[in-house]
Amino acid sequence: MKSFTLEIKTPEKSLLLDRVTGLQAQAVDGGLEVLAGHANLAAIMAPGRIKYRLESGEEKTLDGGPGFLIVEKGSAHLFIR
């Protein structure tokens, strides 16, 4: 399965920098899923559960506050409070 780089950061620290095959999160105007090859995207994120799948197939979740997501050129950058 194809993968992309996911970076998750808070103002205080980096929570994740890894290759993943998928990301699910809640934007202010609805849920979204990012897969490898996703079109460029910028979204304002709502508080909620963030799910991502590592290349190994292991699924991880974390609770995130508001923030924003940028998807471009084979990577996703999620900045949360």
N, C-alpha and C positions, 0 to 999 in steps of 0.2 A: 504494500500500500504506500502511496506517495505521502511525503511528510513536508513539514515546513517548520521554521524556527518560531517558537513562541517565547516572548519575554513578558513577564508579569512583574511590575514594580509598584511600590508604594513610595510616598515621599521620603520614608526612612530607609528603605532597603530594597534590594532585588529579591523577589520571591522565587523566580524561576527563569531559567534560560536553557531551553532544551528543544529537541526535535519532537514534534507531535504530529498525529494524523488527523486530529480534529479538535475543535474548540466550540463549546456552547456557552452562551452568556445572555444576559438580559439587557437589551438596550432600552432607552426610555420609550421608544415606540414599538417595542415587541422583542420577542426572543430571536436570536440569530445563531447560525452555525457557520463556522469557517472550516473549509477543507482545503487541501493543497490545490493550488491553481485558482483560488478565489480571486475575483476582481478586486481592484483597489477599493478601499472602503474607509470611511471615517465615521464613527458613531459615538454618541454620548451614552454612557452606560448608567443603568439604574442599579441600586443595591440589589443583590441577589446571589444565587449560587452560580459558580463558574465551574464548568466541567471541561476536562481535556483528557485526551487519550495519547499516551506515550507511544513511541514506535514499537515498544515491546507488547503493546496491546493493553497494558495496565491503565485503568481509568482512575483519575484523581479528581477530587472536588475541593473547593474552598469557597468561603463566603467573602464576597467583595462588596465594598461600598460603592458610591458613585465614582465615576471616572470617565475615561474615554479610551477608545480602541482605534488603532490605525493598522490597516492591512495593506501591504505593498510589497511587490517584488519578492515573493516567496517567504515573507515573514509577517508576523502579527505582533504588535506591541500594545499591551494592555496596561494602562496606568490607573491605579485605583487608590482610594483613600482608606 
